[in-house]
């Protein structure tokens, strides 16, 4: 069940990230951080999808660990975008909590499998 929740939430977050990228590139003319944001997040989505077909526990943990690093990087970039006023607090609050929730799901998934 956790995989389905993670898949659904990460897909929803992907949509939000792409929409934020569109806003930043079209309205704010910001291209560097927003492209990095899309790259780091979409790699998480790909790793989550890839992990659904894990071949071993070690394989799953490896993919989820890389996704965790990318999620942390994505949230860092969101913080930078807010602190540099490219996104306002309303935009930040509409996206950051979901990303943080996904980060916690990834941590929990990794810990659960490492303890088995």
Secondary structure, DSSP 8 states (H G I E B T S, - for coil): -HHHHHHHHHHHHHHHHHHHHHHHHHHS---HHHHHHHHHHHHHHHHHHHHTT-SSHHHHHHHHHHHHHHHHHHHHHHHHHHHTTSS-HHHHHHHHHHHHHHHHHHHHHHHHHHT-
